[in-house]
Amino acid sequence: MSQGISLKQAEKRVFAATFQDGLWDIFAGCCVLIFAVAPFLTSTVLGDFWSSVVFLPFWAAVCAAIWVIRKRVVAPRIGVVRFGPFRKAKLVRFTTIMLIVNVAGLIIGFLAARSTGRSGWAVATVFGLQVLTIFSVAAFFLDCPRFYLYGGTMALGRLVGEWLYIHLGARHHGFPITFGVAACIMIGVGLIKFALLLRDHPLPDSHASGAEP
């Protein structure tokens, strides 16, 4: 029984370690960065709703870059982990829930944005809660507690952005400022973690050659 518990705990630690290379932070930061840039496109590119289509090449480039880095840079340093049925099922649940949450958030956000009876504060609160939910789900299923902090920062940032819009005249309800800052924080954390991984896990060949006289 104790062996089963220790194996489960060991798998949990390995599972959590797979998300410590910083690439998930960089990916999330790129997602958030879109919210900082997209408001500038709403009046000139494909209308308010379809302007996000212009980011598809960006998404493809980011996903391809992360896949290549994981395969050619991360895997040679820390290896490739194959998880058991429990972790695989958890990832399937995570993907399913994230799909449901994102679709529901898209519908609710679209309706809230088009509702003239709602105040800016109400829309900001709804949007902030959606973002908090998405990042909290990711933090729970990926065993990555810092994503709770990201979600809380962005939820609070929406209220700060609305305040900047009302009192200081910030453009686009403060989206470029608040989401731009949040994206920089996430990408910065990701880059630091990735640099630490490269430092702490050198390639076996380079490490061996460096030990030779």
Backbone bond lengths (Angstrom), bond angles and torsions (degrees), N, CA, C in turn:
res aa  C-N    CA-C-N  psi(-1)  N-CA   C-N-CA  omega(-1)  CA-C   N-CA-C  phi
1 M - - - 1.470 - - 1.522 110.48 -
2 S 1.379 116.43 -44.56 1.454 119.67 179.51 1.513 110.97 -65.13
3 Q 1.378 116.78 -33.12 1.450 119.53 178.59 1.520 110.71 -66.10
4 G 1.381 115.67 -40.23 1.458 119.44 178.32 1.507 112.02 -63.03
5 I 1.341 116.59 -40.62 1.463 120.14 178.95 1.516 110.57 -65.55
6 S 1.332 118.13 -43.57 1.454 120.68 -179.15 1.517 111.28 -64.80
7 L 1.330 117.76 -38.92 1.456 120.65 177.43 1.527 111.12 -64.18
8 K 1.330 115.81 -39.93 1.460 119.97 178.81 1.521 110.22 -65.21
9 Q 1.322 116.97 -42.19 1.456 120.60 178.94 1.525 111.03 -66.42
10 A 1.340 115.52 -39.20 1.461 119.07 178.47 1.526 110.89 -63.85
11 E 1.341 116.82 -41.03 1.465 119.87 178.80 1.526 110.76 -65.48
12 K 1.350 116.07 -36.04 1.455 119.52 178.12 1.523 110.86 -64.30
13 R 1.343 116.77 -42.07 1.460 120.08 178.95 1.525 111.16 -64.80
14 V 1.332 116.68 -41.01 1.459 120.04 179.05 1.522 110.12 -66.68
15 F 1.335 115.90 -40.45 1.467 120.29 178.53 1.518 110.64 -60.50
16 A 1.334 116.23 -45.23 1.465 120.00 179.06 1.522 111.08 -65.91
17 A 1.339 116.54 -35.56 1.463 119.90 -178.59 1.519 112.35 -66.31
18 T 1.334 117.33 -26.87 1.465 119.41 -178.88 1.523 112.10 -67.44
19 F 1.329 117.74 -16.24 1.462 121.21 179.77 1.528 111.39 -106.96
20 Q 1.338 116.20 19.97 1.454 120.90 179.46 1.522 112.74 -104.09
21 D 1.333 117.40 8.33 1.460 118.93 179.97 1.519 112.81 -84.29
22 G 1.332 117.09 -4.53 1.460 121.11 177.16 1.518 114.91 88.77
23 L 1.329 117.91 -9.97 1.461 119.59 -176.18 1.525 112.05 -70.63
24 W 1.325 117.07 -34.52 1.463 119.29 175.82 1.525 110.94 -66.13
25 D 1.320 116.90 -35.99 1.463 120.38 177.28 1.531 110.06 -64.69
26 I 1.335 115.74 -43.72 1.464 119.67 179.28 1.526 110.42 -64.13
27 F 1.331 116.64 -41.67 1.460 120.67 178.76 1.533 110.77 -61.83
28 A 1.342 116.15 -46.80 1.465 119.98 178.91 1.524 110.76 -62.91
29 G 1.339 116.78 -39.98 1.458 119.98 178.15 1.518 112.33 -62.11
30 C 1.336 116.81 -38.05 1.472 120.31 176.96 1.524 111.04 -65.86
31 C 1.342 116.21 -36.97 1.474 119.98 175.97 1.524 110.37 -61.56
32 V 1.318 115.84 -46.00 1.464 120.60 -178.50 1.521 110.72 -67.88
33 L 1.316 116.76 -34.54 1.463 120.62 -179.73 1.526 111.75 -59.44
34 I 1.314 116.53 -30.67 1.465 120.10 178.69 1.528 110.64 -60.63
35 F 1.349 117.07 -38.55 1.463 120.35 179.57 1.524 111.55 -66.73
36 A 1.328 116.55 -24.69 1.466 119.68 178.34 1.523 111.50 -79.09
37 V 1.333 116.65 -29.80 1.468 120.58 -175.87 1.523 111.92 -95.29
38 A 1.329 117.09 -35.49 1.466 121.68 -173.43 1.530 114.49 -55.11
39 P 1.350 120.45 -38.67 1.465 118.44 -178.78 1.520 114.12 -57.51
40 F 1.319 118.17 -27.03 1.455 120.24 -179.98 1.524 112.53 -74.46
41 L 1.337 116.73 -11.84 1.456 120.41 -177.43 1.524 113.34 -99.19
42 T 1.315 117.55 -10.38 1.462 119.86 -169.35 1.516 113.94 -64.40
43 S 1.315 118.23 -28.14 1.465 119.33 -176.93 1.522 112.92 -94.91
44 T 1.335 117.77 -4.94 1.456 118.63 -174.08 1.522 114.17 -127.86
45 V 1.340 118.07 -21.07 1.456 119.82 -173.48 1.522 110.93 -123.02
46 L 1.313 117.82 108.88 1.455 124.51 168.25 1.515 114.41 58.19
47 G 1.322 118.91 20.03 1.453 119.91 177.09 1.513 112.72 79.66
48 D 1.342 116.04 177.70 1.460 120.99 -173.66 1.526 112.84 -67.82
49 F 1.328 117.98 -38.93 1.454 120.65 -171.14 1.519 112.34 -84.90
50 W 1.306 117.47 -39.95 1.459 120.72 -172.37 1.529 113.19 -93.26
51 S 1.325 118.22 4.39 1.459 119.22 -178.93 1.522 112.35 -62.65
52 S 1.338 117.74 -25.47 1.460 120.22 -179.41 1.526 112.75 -66.92
53 V 1.332 117.13 -15.46 1.462 119.71 179.99 1.529 111.09 -61.14
54 V 1.331 117.10 -30.79 1.468 119.84 -177.55 1.525 111.62 -65.44
55 F 1.343 117.40 -14.28 1.455 119.87 -179.66 1.528 113.21 -88.44
56 L 1.330 118.39 -3.18 1.459 120.11 -178.76 1.531 112.74 -57.47
57 P 1.342 120.11 -45.02 1.467 118.51 175.68 1.535 112.69 -61.04
58 F 1.333 116.45 -36.00 1.463 120.46 177.50 1.527 110.36 -63.30
59 W 1.348 116.44 -45.48 1.458 120.81 177.58 1.519 110.68 -58.53
60 A 1.332 115.84 -45.86 1.460 119.81 -178.83 1.526 111.06 -61.47
61 A 1.325 116.89 -41.09 1.459 120.71 -179.44 1.530 110.96 -66.36
62 V 1.330 117.78 -43.29 1.465 121.33 -179.77 1.527 110.82 -63.75
63 C 1.335 116.31 -47.36 1.471 119.84 -179.23 1.529 111.00 -62.99
64 A 1.329 116.88 -41.52 1.460 120.19 179.24 1.526 111.01 -64.76
65 A 1.332 116.78 -41.83 1.465 120.29 179.98 1.527 111.21 -63.80
66 I 1.339 117.25 -42.76 1.469 120.60 179.75 1.524 110.14 -65.15
67 W 1.330 117.45 -40.74 1.472 120.70 179.21 1.524 110.70 -61.46
68 V 1.336 116.27 -44.56 1.464 120.49 -179.20 1.529 110.79 -66.05
69 I 1.327 116.72 -42.66 1.469 120.25 -179.27 1.524 110.79 -64.72
70 R 1.323 116.92 -42.58 1.468 119.59 178.42 1.529 110.93 -61.13
71 K 1.321 116.56 -41.25 1.458 120.39 -175.60 1.517 112.68 -75.55
72 R 1.334 116.97 -41.13 1.464 119.86 -170.89 1.528 114.24 -101.86
73 V 1.337 117.04 -17.84 1.466 119.07 -177.98 1.529 111.49 -114.33
74 V 1.339 116.85 -48.21 1.461 119.92 -175.31 1.530 111.62 -78.22
75 A 1.327 116.97 -50.45 1.465 120.60 -175.72 1.526 113.19 -57.14
76 P 1.341 120.69 -43.26 1.473 118.88 178.39 1.524 113.60 -62.77
77 R 1.324 117.49 -20.94 1.466 120.84 -177.48 1.524 112.74 -91.68
78 I 1.326 117.92 -41.69 1.467 119.87 -175.29 1.519 112.58 -117.28
79 G 1.333 117.77 -3.24 1.449 120.66 178.17 1.515 112.70 86.03
80 V 1.320 114.91 179.06 1.467 122.82 179.45 1.520 108.16 -113.08
81 V 1.336 116.51 128.84 1.458 121.73 -177.06 1.524 109.47 -105.17
82 R 1.334 115.14 133.32 1.460 120.91 174.33 1.530 107.64 -112.48
83 F 1.329 115.99 118.58 1.461 120.37 -173.90 1.521 110.98 -89.79
84 G 1.337 113.37 161.24 1.453 120.35 179.23 1.514 112.57 -79.51
85 P 1.339 116.26 -177.79 1.474 120.87 -176.49 1.530 113.43 -59.34
86 F 1.341 117.62 -35.97 1.466 120.14 -177.23 1.523 110.80 -63.77
87 R 1.350 116.88 -47.62 1.464 120.38 -178.60 1.528 111.01 -69.01
88 K 1.330 116.48 -37.37 1.462 119.29 178.04 1.530 110.54 -63.20
89 A 1.343 116.05 -42.30 1.465 119.64 178.08 1.522 111.03 -64.61
90 K 1.336 116.72 -36.59 1.464 120.76 178.81 1.526 110.60 -64.59
91 L 1.326 117.48 -40.03 1.458 120.83 178.19 1.526 111.26 -66.88
92 V 1.344 116.64 -36.06 1.472 120.02 176.95 1.529 110.00 -65.47
93 R 1.326 116.87 -43.20 1.472 119.94 177.24 1.517 110.95 -63.01
94 F 1.335 115.47 -40.61 1.465 119.55 178.24 1.523 111.26 -59.78
95 T 1.326 117.10 -46.70 1.465 120.79 -179.98 1.520 111.07 -62.40
96 T 1.333 116.84 -42.73 1.470 120.85 -178.88 1.521 111.21 -64.76
97 I 1.338 116.67 -47.53 1.459 120.55 -178.50 1.524 110.83 -64.85
98 M 1.335 116.75 -41.34 1.458 119.72 178.92 1.520 111.20 -62.29
99 L 1.332 117.53 -38.28 1.458 120.61 177.23 1.519 110.97 -63.20
100 I 1.338 116.59 -44.89 1.462 120.56 179.76 1.525 110.92 -64.62
101 V 1.337 116.45 -45.76 1.470 120.76 -178.60 1.528 110.96 -62.92
102 N 1.328 116.88 -42.24 1.460 119.76 -178.69 1.519 112.00 -67.94
103 V 1.330 117.75 -41.22 1.465 120.28 178.03 1.518 110.42 -64.91
104 A 1.360 116.50 -45.08 1.464 119.71 178.29 1.522 110.84 -62.92
105 G 1.336 116.53 -41.31 1.466 119.93 178.61 1.513 112.37 -63.90
106 L 1.342 115.77 -38.31 1.458 119.09 178.54 1.524 111.32 -63.16
107 I 1.327 115.84 -43.71 1.475 119.85 -179.36 1.526 110.72 -66.71
108 I 1.343 116.19 -47.68 1.467 119.73 -178.73 1.521 111.03 -63.95
109 G 1.338 116.39 -44.05 1.460 119.68 179.72 1.506 112.49 -63.91
110 F 1.332 117.02 -39.25 1.460 121.04 179.35 1.528 110.65 -64.70
111 L 1.343 116.61 -43.49 1.459 120.27 179.27 1.525 111.38 -67.64
112 A 1.342 116.76 -39.30 1.464 120.00 -179.82 1.516 111.07 -66.23
113 A 1.328 116.20 -39.12 1.463 119.57 -178.90 1.515 112.12 -68.21
114 R 1.331 117.05 -31.17 1.463 121.07 -178.35 1.520 112.86 -88.24
115 S 1.318 117.44 -8.64 1.461 120.82 -178.52 1.523 109.88 -82.92
116 T 1.303 115.88 112.19 1.468 120.51 -179.10 1.517 112.35 -72.80
117 G 1.324 117.32 -15.78 1.459 119.62 -178.63 1.516 113.55 -82.40
118 R 1.308 116.68 -9.02 1.462 119.56 -178.31 1.526 110.55 -93.18
119 S 1.323 115.64 142.56 1.456 120.04 176.84 1.519 109.93 -79.66
120 G 1.334 115.16 164.10 1.454 119.07 177.29 1.510 112.44 -61.51
121 W 1.331 117.08 -34.56 1.458 120.35 179.12 1.522 111.00 -64.61
122 A 1.339 117.21 -39.48 1.465 120.49 179.92 1.522 110.58 -65.06
123 V 1.322 116.31 -44.13 1.471 119.87 178.82 1.527 110.45 -63.60
124 A 1.334 116.35 -41.99 1.464 120.27 179.42 1.527 110.93 -62.87
125 T 1.340 116.86 -39.70 1.466 120.81 179.51 1.519 111.17 -66.08
126 V 1.331 116.57 -45.12 1.463 120.72 179.57 1.527 110.19 -61.74
127 F 1.316 116.25 -46.84 1.461 120.64 -179.69 1.524 110.98 -62.83
128 G 1.341 116.47 -42.13 1.454 120.41 179.17 1.519 112.67 -62.54
129 L 1.336 116.81 -40.20 1.459 120.69 178.53 1.528 111.16 -66.34
130 Q 1.332 116.40 -36.42 1.467 119.70 177.23 1.524 110.81 -62.93
131 V 1.334 115.70 -46.91 1.463 119.89 -179.77 1.521 110.57 -63.40
132 L 1.329 117.07 -42.26 1.458 121.62 178.93 1.526 110.47 -60.75
133 T 1.333 116.81 -41.41 1.460 120.75 179.15 1.522 111.46 -63.51
134 I 1.321 116.49 -45.46 1.469 120.80 -178.53 1.525 111.01 -61.16
135 F 1.321 117.19 -47.31 1.466 120.09 -178.00 1.528 111.48 -71.66
136 S 1.335 117.58 -30.92 1.463 119.99 177.76 1.519 110.77 -68.85
137 V 1.333 116.83 -40.32 1.469 120.45 176.16 1.529 110.07 -60.61
138 A 1.337 116.24 -44.39 1.463 120.09 178.61 1.528 110.99 -62.63
139 A 1.331 117.06 -42.84 1.469 120.94 -179.53 1.517 111.31 -62.34
140 F 1.327 117.20 -40.65 1.465 121.47 -177.77 1.525 111.64 -69.65
141 F 1.317 117.47 -50.58 1.459 120.44 -173.87 1.524 112.68 -76.50
142 L 1.324 117.48 -26.32 1.458 120.03 -179.99 1.530 112.36 -97.03
143 D 1.345 116.85 3.19 1.476 121.21 -178.27 1.522 110.63 51.78
144 C 1.332 115.57 47.94 1.460 121.84 -175.95 1.534 108.18 -128.07
145 P 1.348 118.10 83.77 1.469 121.22 -171.08 1.523 114.79 -58.79
146 R 1.340 118.68 -28.01 1.469 118.55 -176.85 1.525 112.43 -65.18
147 F 1.342 117.43 -17.46 1.459 119.68 177.23 1.528 111.28 -70.37
148 Y 1.343 117.80 -24.36 1.472 119.50 170.52 1.522 109.87 -60.96
149 L 1.342 115.69 -43.13 1.463 120.58 179.94 1.525 110.68 -64.49
150 Y 1.337 116.75 -41.41 1.460 119.71 177.18 1.525 111.11 -59.70
151 G 1.329 115.99 -45.71 1.462 119.84 -179.60 1.518 112.21 -62.84
152 G 1.346 116.47 -43.85 1.458 119.30 178.57 1.514 112.37 -65.06
153 T 1.338 116.45 -38.45 1.462 120.20 178.47 1.519 111.35 -62.74
154 M 1.336 116.73 -42.23 1.460 119.81 -178.90 1.524 111.85 -72.05
155 A 1.338 117.08 -37.39 1.461 119.80 177.73 1.528 110.31 -62.90
156 L 1.329 116.45 -44.67 1.460 119.96 176.68 1.521 110.85 -66.89
157 G 1.339 115.64 -35.54 1.458 119.62 179.87 1.514 113.46 -61.94
158 R 1.333 117.24 -33.30 1.459 119.04 177.23 1.520 111.41 -63.61
159 L 1.322 117.22 -39.23 1.462 120.11 177.62 1.523 110.60 -69.33
160 V 1.320 116.76 -39.06 1.465 120.14 176.35 1.522 110.19 -63.19
161 G 1.334 116.69 -41.60 1.455 120.20 178.51 1.515 112.29 -61.73
162 E 1.327 116.48 -39.64 1.470 119.56 178.48 1.519 110.42 -66.56
163 W 1.337 117.53 -37.53 1.458 121.18 177.08 1.528 110.32 -64.26
164 L 1.323 116.72 -42.93 1.464 120.50 178.24 1.529 110.99 -62.74
165 Y 1.324 116.46 -36.64 1.457 121.41 179.71 1.539 111.22 -67.22
166 I 1.329 116.46 -43.01 1.467 120.76 -176.01 1.524 111.34 -75.40
167 H 1.331 117.07 -43.95 1.458 120.19 -170.94 1.527 114.31 -96.43
168 L 1.327 117.54 -27.10 1.462 119.78 -177.09 1.524 113.11 -119.59
169 G 1.312 116.54 1.54 1.457 120.17 176.69 1.512 114.55 71.50
170 A 1.333 118.01 27.78 1.461 120.53 177.54 1.519 110.43 -61.94
171 R 1.326 116.57 140.72 1.457 121.10 -176.84 1.531 111.42 -73.32
172 H 1.315 114.87 149.49 1.465 122.87 173.25 1.527 112.17 55.08
173 H 1.327 115.47 42.74 1.467 121.73 177.50 1.532 112.45 55.33
174 G 1.308 116.61 28.40 1.458 120.48 175.94 1.518 115.05 78.16
175 F 1.337 117.88 6.59 1.468 120.33 -179.42 1.532 112.36 -55.92
176 P 1.339 119.09 -51.06 1.473 118.63 -177.39 1.531 113.01 -58.83
177 I 1.339 116.85 -35.03 1.466 119.58 -177.98 1.522 111.36 -75.79
178 T 1.325 116.75 -56.46 1.464 120.10 -172.76 1.527 111.86 -68.42
179 F 1.317 116.71 -45.38 1.455 118.60 -179.74 1.527 111.32 -73.80
180 G 1.332 116.36 -30.14 1.463 118.55 175.25 1.518 111.49 -64.16
181 V 1.340 116.79 -43.45 1.467 120.68 178.03 1.526 110.70 -64.49
182 A 1.360 116.71 -45.20 1.465 120.40 179.59 1.524 111.26 -61.02
183 A 1.328 116.93 -41.43 1.465 120.32 179.58 1.529 111.04 -64.34
184 C 1.319 116.29 -41.53 1.472 119.68 178.57 1.522 111.47 -62.96
185 I 1.342 116.87 -38.55 1.464 120.22 178.70 1.520 110.20 -63.96
186 M 1.328 117.29 -47.63 1.466 120.85 -177.86 1.523 111.31 -64.34
187 I 1.322 116.60 -46.93 1.458 119.73 -179.74 1.522 110.10 -65.06
188 G 1.342 116.89 -38.61 1.462 119.98 177.89 1.517 112.19 -62.64
189 V 1.342 117.20 -45.05 1.468 120.78 177.36 1.526 109.87 -61.30
190 G 1.341 115.83 -42.81 1.459 119.67 179.62 1.517 112.29 -61.28
191 L 1.321 116.88 -43.49 1.468 120.26 179.97 1.530 111.15 -65.15
192 I 1.332 117.07 -39.06 1.469 120.28 178.10 1.520 110.63 -63.97
193 K 1.330 116.67 -45.06 1.460 120.21 179.49 1.525 110.98 -64.01
194 F 1.320 116.29 -39.48 1.463 119.33 179.44 1.532 110.52 -66.02
195 A 1.332 116.44 -40.88 1.468 119.93 177.81 1.529 110.95 -63.62
196 L 1.339 117.29 -39.24 1.464 120.57 177.73 1.523 111.02 -64.97
197 L 1.333 116.79 -37.95 1.459 120.04 177.58 1.530 110.92 -62.04
198 L 1.343 115.71 -44.19 1.465 119.08 178.74 1.530 111.13 -62.98
199 R 1.348 116.22 -36.41 1.457 119.77 -179.41 1.530 112.02 -71.43
200 D 1.344 115.86 -43.73 1.460 120.22 -173.76 1.528 113.18 -83.51
201 H 1.329 117.07 -17.89 1.465 120.20 -177.80 1.532 109.32 -129.80
202 P 1.329 117.40 73.53 1.467 119.18 177.94 1.526 110.66 -68.05
203 L 1.312 116.05 159.79 1.460 120.50 176.62 1.520 109.70 -61.48
204 P 1.339 117.69 139.61 1.470 119.74 -178.77 1.514 113.58 -55.63
205 D 1.331 117.84 -39.39 1.463 120.41 -178.45 1.524 111.43 -65.06
206 S 1.374 115.39 -47.04 1.461 118.72 -179.49 1.517 111.48 -65.28
207 H 1.350 116.26 -34.76 1.457 119.37 179.19 1.532 110.23 -67.18
208 A 1.350 114.38 -41.62 1.466 118.35 -178.90 1.522 111.31 -67.84
209 S 1.359 115.50 -41.52 1.450 118.01 179.80 1.514 111.99 -66.94
210 G 1.344 116.69 -31.01 1.453 119.59 178.57 1.511 112.13 -71.29
211 A 1.351 117.01 -22.22 1.468 120.13 -179.79 1.514 111.97 -83.24
212 E 1.353 116.94 -15.32 1.443 119.33 -179.07 1.529 110.82 -72.16
213 P 1.297 118.66 146.25 1.471 120.71 178.26 1.503 110.34 -72.58
